[in-house]
Amino acid sequence: MRAFVRSPKGARMSGKRHESLIKTPKQLVTVLVLFFVGTIVVIVLLAQLATSGRNYDEDAKSPEAVAKRIKPVAEVNLGAAGPAGKVLKTGEEIYKSVCTACHATGIANAPKFGDKKAWAMHLMHGTEHVYENALKGKGAMPPKGGNLTLSDAEVKAAVDYMLSAVK
């Protein structure tokens, strides 16, 4: 086992034995002091770099300047808002995105858009009955046409849009 720990005599990798650059205790203390001083200097410089920020003008911190900078992302639109601040879609938008799948083609006996004869049968019970059918569903039609995220006002707007074509 000792053969692996020590190299045999006369077998050296280089011509000289390994010699330390530090030969006296004074050199050792000097190297240690320089190492610690250098480490502290590096830490202080990194701390200054990390804590140094941009210097802004006082005008840039004013409420008007801040409001101007955040306006594109912080603007609140309260126009045509429904429950919980939701922006309501128009009846035509809802018809085109939800209702056309069945009412444009007449799938599952859905009355076609603009077909007075087909809508007359539903309107004989009154428009409130048509609203109720649209909100709760009837036959193959699911409640709110399958889009449960629509508000009642949006569903009524879509029904009004469809009925405006037959009146």
CNS distance restraints for C-alpha pairs under 8 A (distance, minus, plus):
assign (resid   1 and name CA) (resid   5 and name CA) 7.14 0.50 0.50
assign (resid   2 and name CA) (resid   6 and name CA) 6.33 0.50 0.50
assign (resid   3 and name CA) (resid   7 and name CA) 6.78 0.50 0.50
assign (resid   3 and name CA) (resid   8 and name CA) 7.44 0.50 0.50
assign (resid   7 and name CA) (resid  11 and name CA) 6.55 0.50 0.50
assign (resid   7 and name CA) (resid  12 and name CA) 7.72 0.50 0.50
assign (resid  12 and name CA) (resid  16 and name CA) 8.00 0.50 0.50
assign (resid  12 and name CA) (resid  17 and name CA) 7.94 0.50 0.50
assign (resid  22 and name CA) (resid  27 and name CA) 5.77 0.50 0.50
assign (resid  22 and name CA) (resid  28 and name CA) 6.06 0.50 0.50
assign (resid  23 and name CA) (resid  27 and name CA) 6.83 0.50 0.50
assign (resid  23 and name CA) (resid  28 and name CA) 7.79 0.50 0.50
assign (resid  24 and name CA) (resid  28 and name CA) 6.53 0.50 0.50
assign (resid  25 and name CA) (resid  29 and name CA) 6.27 0.50 0.50
assign (resid  26 and name CA) (resid  30 and name CA) 6.18 0.50 0.50
assign (resid  27 and name CA) (resid  31 and name CA) 6.13 0.50 0.50
assign (resid  28 and name CA) (resid  32 and name CA) 6.22 0.50 0.50
assign (resid  29 and name CA) (resid  33 and name CA) 6.07 0.50 0.50
assign (resid  30 and name CA) (resid  34 and name CA) 6.14 0.50 0.50
assign (resid  31 and name CA) (resid  35 and name CA) 6.08 0.50 0.50
assign (resid  32 and name CA) (resid  36 and name CA) 6.27 0.50 0.50
assign (resid  33 and name CA) (resid  37 and name CA) 6.05 0.50 0.50
assign (resid  34 and name CA) (resid  38 and name CA) 5.86 0.50 0.50
assign (resid  35 and name CA) (resid  39 and name CA) 6.11 0.50 0.50
assign (resid  36 and name CA) (resid  40 and name CA) 6.16 0.50 0.50
assign (resid  37 and name CA) (resid  41 and name CA) 6.17 0.50 0.50
assign (resid  38 and name CA) (resid  42 and name CA) 6.22 0.50 0.50
assign (resid  39 and name CA) (resid  43 and name CA) 6.24 0.50 0.50
assign (resid  40 and name CA) (resid  44 and name CA) 6.14 0.50 0.50
assign (resid  41 and name CA) (resid  45 and name CA) 6.18 0.50 0.50
assign (resid  42 and name CA) (resid  46 and name CA) 6.16 0.50 0.50
assign (resid  43 and name CA) (resid  47 and name CA) 6.08 0.50 0.50
assign (resid  44 and name CA) (resid  48 and name CA) 6.22 0.50 0.50
assign (resid  45 and name CA) (resid  49 and name CA) 6.21 0.50 0.50
assign (resid  46 and name CA) (resid  50 and name CA) 6.10 0.50 0.50
assign (resid  47 and name CA) (resid  51 and name CA) 6.09 0.50 0.50
assign (resid  48 and name CA) (resid  52 and name CA) 5.78 0.50 0.50
assign (resid  56 and name CA) (resid  60 and name CA) 6.39 0.50 0.50
assign (resid  56 and name CA) (resid  61 and name CA) 7.58 0.50 0.50
assign (resid  57 and name CA) (resid  61 and name CA) 7.08 0.50 0.50
assign (resid  58 and name CA) (resid  62 and name CA) 6.80 0.50 0.50
assign (resid  59 and name CA) (resid  65 and name CA) 7.05 0.50 0.50
assign (resid  60 and name CA) (resid  65 and name CA) 5.59 0.50 0.50
assign (resid  60 and name CA) (resid  66 and name CA) 6.99 0.50 0.50
assign (resid  61 and name CA) (resid  65 and name CA) 6.55 0.50 0.50
assign (resid  61 and name CA) (resid  66 and name CA) 6.43 0.50 0.50
assign (resid  62 and name CA) (resid  66 and name CA) 6.29 0.50 0.50
assign (resid  63 and name CA) (resid  67 and name CA) 6.03 0.50 0.50
assign (resid  64 and name CA) (resid  68 and name CA) 6.15 0.50 0.50
assign (resid  65 and name CA) (resid  69 and name CA) 6.30 0.50 0.50
assign (resid  66 and name CA) (resid  70 and name CA) 6.31 0.50 0.50
assign (resid  67 and name CA) (resid  71 and name CA) 5.80 0.50 0.50
assign (resid  70 and name CA) (resid  74 and name CA) 5.68 0.50 0.50
assign (resid  71 and name CA) (resid  75 and name CA) 5.36 0.50 0.50
assign (resid  78 and name CA) (resid  85 and name CA) 6.88 0.50 0.50
assign (resid  78 and name CA) (resid  87 and name CA) 7.83 0.50 0.50
assign (resid  79 and name CA) (resid  87 and name CA) 7.42 0.50 0.50
assign (resid  80 and name CA) (resid  87 and name CA) 5.80 0.50 0.50
assign (resid  80 and name CA) (resid  88 and name CA) 6.11 0.50 0.50
assign (resid  81 and name CA) (resid  85 and name CA) 5.11 0.50 0.50
assign (resid  81 and name CA) (resid  86 and name CA) 5.22 0.50 0.50
assign (resid  81 and name CA) (resid  87 and name CA) 4.37 0.50 0.50
assign (resid  81 and name CA) (resid  88 and name CA) 5.84 0.50 0.50
assign (resid  82 and name CA) (resid  86 and name CA) 5.04 0.50 0.50
assign (resid  82 and name CA) (resid  87 and name CA) 5.89 0.50 0.50
assign (resid  82 and name CA) (resid  88 and name CA) 5.82 0.50 0.50
assign (resid  82 and name CA) (resid 151 and name CA) 7.99 0.50 0.50
assign (resid  83 and name CA) (resid 151 and name CA) 8.00 0.50 0.50
assign (resid  88 and name CA) (resid 154 and name CA) 6.51 0.50 0.50
assign (resid  89 and name CA) (resid  93 and name CA) 6.17 0.50 0.50
assign (resid  89 and name CA) (resid  94 and name CA) 6.54 0.50 0.50
assign (resid  89 and name CA) (resid 154 and name CA) 6.40 0.50 0.50
assign (resid  90 and name CA) (resid  94 and name CA) 6.35 0.50 0.50
assign (resid  90 and name CA) (resid 154 and name CA) 6.93 0.50 0.50
assign (resid  90 and name CA) (resid 157 and name CA) 6.51 0.50 0.50
assign (resid  90 and name CA) (resid 158 and name CA) 7.24 0.50 0.50
assign (resid  91 and name CA) (resid  95 and name CA) 6.05 0.50 0.50
assign (resid  91 and name CA) (resid 154 and name CA) 6.54 0.50 0.50
assign (resid  91 and name CA) (resid 155 and name CA) 7.45 0.50 0.50
assign (resid  91 and name CA) (resid 156 and name CA) 7.68 0.50 0.50
assign (resid  91 and name CA) (resid 157 and name CA) 4.34 0.50 0.50
assign (resid  91 and name CA) (resid 158 and name CA) 3.73 0.50 0.50
assign (resid  91 and name CA) (resid 159 and name CA) 7.17 0.50 0.50
assign (resid  91 and name CA) (resid 160 and name CA) 7.03 0.50 0.50
assign (resid  91 and name CA) (resid 161 and name CA) 5.41 0.50 0.50
assign (resid  92 and name CA) (resid  96 and name CA) 6.11 0.50 0.50
assign (resid  92 and name CA) (resid 157 and name CA) 8.00 0.50 0.50
assign (resid  92 and name CA) (resid 158 and name CA) 6.28 0.50 0.50
assign (resid  92 and name CA) (resid 161 and name CA) 6.13 0.50 0.50
assign (resid  93 and name CA) (resid  97 and name CA) 6.17 0.50 0.50
assign (resid  93 and name CA) (resid 158 and name CA) 7.95 0.50 0.50
assign (resid  94 and name CA) (resid  98 and name CA) 5.66 0.50 0.50
assign (resid  94 and name CA) (resid  99 and name CA) 6.92 0.50 0.50
assign (resid  94 and name CA) (resid 154 and name CA) 7.41 0.50 0.50
assign (resid  94 and name CA) (resid 155 and name CA) 7.72 0.50 0.50
assign (resid  94 and name CA) (resid 158 and name CA) 5.85 0.50 0.50
assign (resid  95 and name CA) (resid  99 and name CA) 4.56 0.50 0.50
assign (resid  95 and name CA) (resid 100 and name CA) 5.91 0.50 0.50
assign (resid  95 and name CA) (resid 158 and name CA) 5.60 0.50 0.50
assign (resid  95 and name CA) (resid 161 and name CA) 7.66 0.50 0.50
assign (resid  95 and name CA) (resid 162 and name CA) 7.62 0.50 0.50
assign (resid  96 and name CA) (resid 100 and name CA) 5.50 0.50 0.50
assign (resid  98 and name CA) (resid 145 and name CA) 6.54 0.50 0.50
assign (resid  98 and name CA) (resid 146 and name CA) 7.74 0.50 0.50
assign (resid  98 and name CA) (resid 147 and name CA) 7.18 0.50 0.50
assign (resid  99 and name CA) (resid 103 and name CA) 5.88 0.50 0.50
assign (resid  99 and name CA) (resid 104 and name CA) 7.71 0.50 0.50
assign (resid  99 and name CA) (resid 145 and name CA) 6.49 0.50 0.50
assign (resid 100 and name CA) (resid 104 and name CA) 4.81 0.50 0.50
assign (resid 100 and name CA) (resid 105 and name CA) 7.54 0.50 0.50
assign (resid 101 and name CA) (resid 105 and name CA) 7.12 0.50 0.50
assign (resid 102 and name CA) (resid 106 and name CA) 5.52 0.50 0.50
assign (resid 102 and name CA) (resid 107 and name CA) 5.00 0.50 0.50
assign (resid 102 and name CA) (resid 108 and name CA) 7.47 0.50 0.50
assign (resid 102 and name CA) (resid 110 and name CA) 6.16 0.50 0.50
assign (resid 102 and name CA) (resid 112 and name CA) 7.85 0.50 0.50
assign (resid 103 and name CA) (resid 107 and name CA) 7.04 0.50 0.50
assign (resid 103 and name CA) (resid 110 and name CA) 5.56 0.50 0.50
assign (resid 103 and name CA) (resid 111 and name CA) 5.87 0.50 0.50
assign (resid 103 and name CA) (resid 112 and name CA) 4.61 0.50 0.50
assign (resid 103 and name CA) (resid 113 and name CA) 5.70 0.50 0.50
assign (resid 104 and name CA) (resid 112 and name CA) 5.41 0.50 0.50
assign (resid 104 and name CA) (resid 113 and name CA) 5.75 0.50 0.50
assign (resid 105 and name CA) (resid 112 and name CA) 6.37 0.50 0.50
assign (resid 106 and name CA) (resid 110 and name CA) 4.75 0.50 0.50
assign (resid 106 and name CA) (resid 111 and name CA) 5.81 0.50 0.50
assign (resid 106 and name CA) (resid 112 and name CA) 5.17 0.50 0.50
assign (resid 108 and name CA) (resid 140 and name CA) 6.51 0.50 0.50
assign (resid 111 and name CA) (resid 115 and name CA) 6.86 0.50 0.50
assign (resid 111 and name CA) (resid 118 and name CA) 5.22 0.50 0.50
assign (resid 111 and name CA) (resid 119 and name CA) 6.00 0.50 0.50
assign (resid 112 and name CA) (resid 118 and name CA) 7.09 0.50 0.50
assign (resid 112 and name CA) (resid 119 and name CA) 7.95 0.50 0.50
assign (resid 113 and name CA) (resid 162 and name CA) 6.17 0.50 0.50
assign (resid 113 and name CA) (resid 165 and name CA) 7.04 0.50 0.50
assign (resid 113 and name CA) (resid 166 and name CA) 7.93 0.50 0.50
assign (resid 114 and name CA) (resid 162 and name CA) 7.20 0.50 0.50
assign (resid 114 and name CA) (resid 163 and name CA) 7.77 0.50 0.50
assign (resid 114 and name CA) (resid 165 and name CA) 4.90 0.50 0.50
assign (resid 114 and name CA) (resid 166 and name CA) 5.10 0.50 0.50
assign (resid 115 and name CA) (resid 119 and name CA) 6.34 0.50 0.50
assign (resid 115 and name CA) (resid 166 and name CA) 6.50 0.50 0.50
assign (resid 116 and name CA) (resid 120 and name CA) 5.89 0.50 0.50
assign (resid 116 and name CA) (resid 166 and name CA) 5.04 0.50 0.50
assign (resid 116 and name CA) (resid 167 and name CA) 7.72 0.50 0.50
assign (resid 117 and name CA) (resid 121 and name CA) 7.14 0.50 0.50
assign (resid 118 and name CA) (resid 122 and name CA) 7.53 0.50 0.50
assign (resid 119 and name CA) (resid 123 and name CA) 6.11 0.50 0.50
assign (resid 119 and name CA) (resid 163 and name CA) 7.96 0.50 0.50
assign (resid 119 and name CA) (resid 166 and name CA) 7.34 0.50 0.50
assign (resid 120 and name CA) (resid 124 and name CA) 6.13 0.50 0.50
assign (resid 121 and name CA) (resid 125 and name CA) 7.95 0.50 0.50
assign (resid 122 and name CA) (resid 126 and name CA) 7.47 0.50 0.50
assign (resid 122 and name CA) (resid 129 and name CA) 7.87 0.50 0.50
assign (resid 122 and name CA) (resid 130 and name CA) 6.59 0.50 0.50
assign (resid 123 and name CA) (resid 127 and name CA) 5.95 0.50 0.50
assign (resid 123 and name CA) (resid 129 and name CA) 7.79 0.50 0.50
assign (resid 123 and name CA) (resid 130 and name CA) 6.92 0.50 0.50
assign (resid 125 and name CA) (resid 129 and name CA) 6.03 0.50 0.50
assign (resid 125 and name CA) (resid 130 and name CA) 7.86 0.50 0.50
assign (resid 126 and name CA) (resid 130 and name CA) 6.82 0.50 0.50
assign (resid 127 and name CA) (resid 131 and name CA) 6.20 0.50 0.50
assign (resid 128 and name CA) (resid 132 and name CA) 6.16 0.50 0.50
assign (resid 129 and name CA) (resid 133 and name CA) 6.20 0.50 0.50
assign (resid 130 and name CA) (resid 134 and name CA) 6.22 0.50 0.50
assign (resid 130 and name CA) (resid 159 and name CA) 7.65 0.50 0.50
assign (resid 131 and name CA) (resid 135 and name CA) 6.14 0.50 0.50
assign (resid 131 and name CA) (resid 155 and name CA) 7.76 0.50 0.50
assign (resid 131 and name CA) (resid 156 and name CA) 6.12 0.50 0.50
assign (resid 131 and name CA) (resid 159 and name CA) 6.81 0.50 0.50
assign (resid 132 and name CA) (resid 136 and name CA) 5.90 0.50 0.50
assign (resid 132 and name CA) (resid 137 and name CA) 7.66 0.50 0.50
assign (resid 133 and name CA) (resid 137 and name CA) 4.97 0.50 0.50
assign (resid 133 and name CA) (resid 138 and name CA) 5.55 0.50 0.50
assign (resid 133 and name CA) (resid 143 and name CA) 7.76 0.50 0.50
assign (resid 134 and name CA) (resid 138 and name CA) 7.46 0.50 0.50
assign (resid 134 and name CA) (resid 141 and name CA) 7.95 0.50 0.50
assign (resid 134 and name CA) (resid 143 and name CA) 6.25 0.50 0.50
assign (resid 134 and name CA) (resid 144 and name CA) 5.53 0.50 0.50
assign (resid 134 and name CA) (resid 145 and name CA) 6.76 0.50 0.50
assign (resid 134 and name CA) (resid 155 and name CA) 6.94 0.50 0.50
assign (resid 134 and name CA) (resid 156 and name CA) 7.91 0.50 0.50
assign (resid 134 and name CA) (resid 159 and name CA) 7.50 0.50 0.50
assign (resid 135 and name CA) (resid 143 and name CA) 5.25 0.50 0.50
assign (resid 135 and name CA) (resid 144 and name CA) 4.86 0.50 0.50
assign (resid 135 and name CA) (resid 145 and name CA) 7.89 0.50 0.50
assign (resid 135 and name CA) (resid 152 and name CA) 6.87 0.50 0.50
assign (resid 135 and name CA) (resid 155 and name CA) 6.80 0.50 0.50
assign (resid 136 and name CA) (resid 142 and name CA) 7.27 0.50 0.50
assign (resid 136 and name CA) (resid 143 and name CA) 4.44 0.50 0.50
assign (resid 136 and name CA) (resid 144 and name CA) 6.69 0.50 0.50
assign (resid 137 and name CA) (resid 141 and name CA) 5.28 0.50 0.50
assign (resid 137 and name CA) (resid 142 and name CA) 4.60 0.50 0.50
assign (resid 137 and name CA) (resid 143 and name CA) 3.93 0.50 0.50
assign (resid 137 and name CA) (resid 144 and name CA) 6.62 0.50 0.50
assign (resid 137 and name CA) (resid 145 and name CA) 7.19 0.50 0.50
assign (resid 138 and name CA) (resid 142 and name CA) 6.71 0.50 0.50
assign (resid 138 and name CA) (resid 143 and name CA) 7.58 0.50 0.50
assign (resid 141 and name CA) (resid 145 and name CA) 6.06 0.50 0.50
assign (resid 141 and name CA) (resid 146 and name CA) 7.56 0.50 0.50
assign (resid 142 and name CA) (resid 146 and name CA) 5.12 0.50 0.50
assign (resid 143 and name CA) (resid 147 and name CA) 7.65 0.50 0.50
assign (resid 143 and name CA) (resid 148 and name CA) 7.13 0.50 0.50
assign (resid 144 and name CA) (resid 148 and name CA) 5.88 0.50 0.50
assign (resid 144 and name CA) (resid 150 and name CA) 6.93 0.50 0.50
assign (resid 144 and name CA) (resid 155 and name CA) 6.37 0.50 0.50
assign (resid 150 and name CA) (resid 154 and name CA) 6.02 0.50 0.50
assign (resid 150 and name CA) (resid 155 and name CA) 6.58 0.50 0.50
assign (resid 151 and name CA) (resid 155 and name CA) 6.42 0.50 0.50
assign (resid 152 and name CA) (resid 156 and name CA) 6.19 0.50 0.50
assign (resid 153 and name CA) (resid 157 and name CA) 6.12 0.50 0.50
assign (resid 154 and name CA) (resid 158 and name CA) 6.29 0.50 0.50
assign (resid 155 and name CA) (resid 159 and name CA) 6.29 0.50 0.50
assign (resid 156 and name CA) (resid 160 and name CA) 6.05 0.50 0.50
assign (resid 157 and name CA) (resid 161 and name CA) 6.16 0.50 0.50
assign (resid 158 and name CA) (resid 162 and name CA) 6.30 0.50 0.50
assign (resid 159 and name CA) (resid 163 and name CA) 6.06 0.50 0.50
assign (resid 160 and name CA) (resid 164 and name CA) 5.95 0.50 0.50
assign (resid 161 and name CA) (resid 165 and name CA) 6.97 0.50 0.50
assign (resid 162 and name CA) (resid 166 and name CA) 7.35 0.50 0.50
assign (resid 163 and name CA) (resid 167 and name CA) 6.37 0.50 0.50
